[in-house]
Amino acid sequence: MIQHKDMIVIDALELSNWDRDFLHLLKQGGVTCVHACCGLWENARETLSKVGEWHRFFKENDDMVIQVYTGEDIQEAKHQGKIGVVLGTQNTSALEDELSLVSVFNQLGIKIMQLTYNNQNLIGSSCYEEKDTGLSRYGKLVVKEMNRVGMVIDLSHVGRQTSLDAIRTSSRPVAITHANPDWIYPSKRNKSEEVLRALRDNGGVLGVCAYPHLMNGKETSLEEFCDLIVQTVDFMGIDQVGIGTDLTLNMSVDFLHWMRMGRWTHEMDYGAGSKENPSWPEWPSWFQTPADFPNVINGLRQKGMTEEEVSKVMGGNWLRFFTESFKTEKEAGACVYPM
C-alpha cells in the first residue's frame, strides 16, 4: 500500500482564505499542490494587484509554499515538503479585449484561465445563459494563444456550446477543473455526457467536485462521493479523472457577494435568475478542511480501487496533465515520449 505521505495529492481548485493556518491544514492533509483562484470579475489592473498579493504571500511563506510554473515545480514541492500553488482565474475578464495579455499573465504565473465565469463575456457564454451562441471570434484567438504559451483552458463554468467550440478549437487537451457529470447530479453547473465525451476524446481531465451545491449538499456521504468518482472513471477512463474540490474555507460574506454579483447586477443572482443558495454552503462532515483528504483516499480504497488507480485520481493525472500543458506549444511539440 502506498503511504499517504508518499502520494502526490493535487486539488485542481480551491477558493479559500489562504494564510499560515490554511497552509498547515494542507500539510496535514498531505496535499502536494493546489490550483488557487486569484480572480473572478477583476479587470487587468485589478488582477495585477491580485497577482502582486500572491507574490507577496509566496515571499512571506517561502518556508512552506512554492509557486508553480511547471510540472517539475510540483515535483520539487513534493521533494521539499512544501505546498505547490498554481495561480489561475475563473474568468478571462483580466484579458479585457487585448490578446497580448494572455502571454503577459502567463509570464506572471497565471497558468490556468477559465474562459467564462457565471455570465456572458467577450469570449463566450457561461452555463447559466439562456442561449449559448458559442465561442466568439476573439475567443477562438484566445484559445489558440493559450495553447501557444502553455496556459490551461478551464471549462468548469462554461456553457455547453462554448465548451464544445473551445474543445474543437484547441490543439491541446483542455480541463474542467471542478464539476461533476450532470446525469448523476442534475445542475446547470455540472456537465453533460456530450461535453464530457468531447473532453475525454480531447485527452482532457475532469476534476470531480465536492462543492455541496453540486452534489446532495452537506448530507452527501463519503461513500456517495466515492461512488461519484468511480462512476466518472467508468465514463472518462482512469487516466482522465482527478479531484477539484472547490473548497471555500473561511471566506467572508462580502466576498460571497462579489463572487455572485460582480459589478454586473445589484441583486444576488446565482445563474439564470436563480435566487437559491443565499450563503456559503455547509460542507459534509468528512471534508471540512484540506486536512480531511485522507478520508477520500481511504474511501476510494474501500470502493476497490487499486493503489495505482487511487494515486492517479488523487493527483497523478493532474501531475501528468499539468506537466505537459504548462509547456509552451513549441516545447510540447519538441518532446518525444515513449509509447
Secondary structure, DSSP 8 states (H G I E B T S, - for coil): ---GGGS--EEEEE----SHHHHHHHHHTT--EEEEE--SS--HHHHHHHHHHHHHHHHHTTTTEEE-SSHHHHHHHHHHT-EEEEEEESSSGGGTT-TTHHHHHHHTTEEEEES--SS--SS--BTT-S------HHHHHHHHHHHHHT-EEE-TTB-HHHHHHHHHH-SS--EE-S--BTTTS--TTSB-HHHHHHHHHHT-EEEE---GGGTTGGG--HHHHHHHHHHHHHHH-GGGEEE---B--S--HHHHHHHHHTTT-SS---STT-----S-----TT-SSGGGHHHHHHHHHHTT--HHHHHIIIIIHHHHHHHHHTS-HHHHHH-----
